[in-house]
Amino acid sequence: MAITHTDDAGTANTADWAALDHAAQAAADYRRGIVTKATTPTATYGAMAAAFAGPVPETPGDPLAIIDDLVRLATPGLRAMTGPRFFGWVIGASHPLGVAADWLTSAWGQNAANLIAAPAAAAAENVAGAWLLDLLDLPRESSVGMVTGATMANFVALAAARGEVLRRVGWDVEADGLFGAPPITVLIGDEAHATVYAALKFLGLGERRVVRIAVDAQGRLLPDAVAAALSASVGPVIVIAQAGQINTGAFDPLDIIAPMVAARDGWLHVDGAFGLWARAAPALAHLAAGYDLADSWATDGHKWLQTPYDCGFVIVRDADAHRRAMTIAASYLPVADGAERDPSHYAPELSRRARGFAVWAMLRRLGRTGIAEMVERHCSVARQMADRLAAEPGVAVLNDVVLNQIILTFGGSDAATRATIMQVQADTICFVGPSDWRGTLVMRISVSSGETTEAEGDRSVAAIIAAWRAVQAA
Ligand SMILES: *Cc1c(COP(=O)(O)O)cnc(C)c1O
C-alpha cells in the first residue's frame, strides 16, 4: 500500500490511520507472547545500531512499511522487561490495560499543562491523585504532581523543601536563588538511592555537601545518629529518608525519626519509589508506619502500580510550597480560578503528557484489593525464592527479606557470584543483575512485575540454582 503522494506528507492519509491499527495489533501480539520470550535480547546494541542506521530520510516514507520495519528491526533488541521472570531492576510490567489507556493518551494528544486547555486530562489526573493519597494513606490535603519517575519526584519534592525551609528564615529562593542564602543542612542515610543525589545536584544543594548519616546492617537510618546530626545542625534542615532500600528493601524507622525532625522544624522527605506501596497492602503497612508524618514523598507509577513508562508521583503536604517551587506563569496561559488545580503547577514541565489517564485506568483496573494482593504476592514470592535459594549449598542471602528485594552471594566470592549472574543471563530463563552491597558484589532479585506468580518464582529459582551448579562444575 505504498503512498506516492509526497506533497502532503505533513497531513495524515489513510495509510497513517491504518498504521494505528497495525501497530496496535503488533503490540498486542508481542505482549501475548511475552511469557515464553527469552529474558535477554538476542541482539546487542551494536547489532541494533547497525539495524537502525541509514542515510537521513530525504523523502516521506510509507506509513505501514515504517511500522513493519520498526517491529522487525526492534524485536531482537527488546528485553522482556514486561515478562514474569524479569527481576533485574525494580521494574513494573507496563500492564496491558495501562498500555491501552496510554495509547488513547497518545492518540488524544492532549497537552496536559492546563485544566482550561485540557479539562479531561486535568480531571483524570486530579481524581487519580486524590485516589493515590487515599490508597497510600497520606495526608489528604497534600498536593500530587505527576512526573516522569521517582528521580523527578525527588527533585520536585526537594525543590519544595528547599523553598520552604528557606522561606521560614526569611529567604525567597524562588526569586533570589541560592547565592547568599542561609546554608541548608541536608541529612541523608548512607545507603540512599543515587537519584536522590542527582536531585540534590540539580537543585544546587550539592551531591557532596550533605551530612551522611550512619545506617544499620539493612541500610536503615540509625535514630541516634539522626538525633545527633539534628542537634549539631544550625539553620534550615532537610532530612531525606527512604521506604524500600534498593538492595535490602528496608524501611527507615520514621515513627521515631519524624517527630525528631518536626521538633527541629526540619523538612522530612521520603524516597519511596517502590517501598511506599507497602502502605497500600494491609499485611505490609506496618513496615511504613509513621511515613504519613513526613512532609513530602516520591514514588513511582511505573514500578509497583505497573503503569507504562514513564510515570512517577511527587506528593507534598504543604501544597503551597509545592506550587511556589514549580509554578510557571506566562501571559498567554489561561489561569484556573481559585480552588482548581492546574497540573503543570506541580511538575517542572509546561507541555506534558497526560499521565493521569493511565494512572486513573490502572487504579480502576487493580482497585484497592488488587494492589494489596499484588504487592503482598510479590513479597511472599520473594520470601519463598530467598528460602529456596538459601537452602542450596554455597548460596547466602545477605538481607532480611522484608519486602520484594533479595541480595545473594554464591560461593562466598565476587567472582563466583558474577559468574552465576552471567550464567543466569546467558540461560535467558529469568533475568537478574548485579549490585554492590557495602563492597560485596551481590546478585539482586527484585520482584515487582505484575506478571510474577509463585510458579514463575519457582521456575526462576530452579534456573538460578542450575546456573550456580553449572558454574561450580566448570
Ligand atoms: C527506581 C528508584 C528511584 C528512581 O526512580 P525512577 O523512576 O527510575 O526515576 C529512586 N529511588 C528508589 C529507591 C528507586 O527504587
The ligand as an SDF file (V2000), in Angstrom:
LIG
                    3D

 15 15  0  0  0  0  0  0  0  0999 V2000
   13.7750    3.4130   40.9720 C   0  0  0  0  0  0  0  0  0  0  0  0
   14.1380    4.2250   42.1600 C   0  0  0  0  0  0  0  0  0  0  0  0
   14.3790    5.6000   42.0470 C   0  0  0  0  0  0  0  0  0  0  0  0
   14.3860    6.3060   40.7130 C   0  0  0  0  0  0  0  0  0  0  0  0
   13.1450    6.2200   40.1110 O   0  0  0  0  0  0  0  0  0  0  0  0
   12.9410    6.4290   38.5450 P   0  0  0  0  0  0  0  0  0  0  0  0
   11.5250    6.0900   38.3710 O   0  0  0  0  0  0  0  0  0  0  0  0
   13.8860    5.4690   37.8800 O   0  0  0  0  0  0  0  0  0  0  0  0
   13.2590    7.8310   38.2120 O   0  0  0  0  0  0  0  0  0  0  0  0
   14.6460    6.3140   43.1960 C   0  0  0  0  0  0  0  0  0  0  0  0
   14.6880    5.7110   44.3920 N   0  0  0  0  0  0  0  0  0  0  0  0
   14.4850    4.3810   44.5540 C   0  0  0  0  0  0  0  0  0  0  0  0
   14.5460    3.7700   45.9090 C   0  0  0  0  0  0  0  0  0  0  0  0
   14.1980    3.5960   43.4320 C   0  0  0  0  0  0  0  0  0  0  0  0
   13.9580    2.2880   43.5550 O   0  0  0  0  0  0  0  0  0  0  0  0
  1  2  1  0
  2  3  1  0
  2 14  2  0
  3  4  1  0
  3 10  2  0
  4  5  1  0
  5  6  1  0
  6  7  2  0
  6  8  1  0
  6  9  1  0
 10 11  1  0
 11 12  2  0
 12 13  1  0
 12 14  1  0
 14 15  1  0
M  END
$$$$
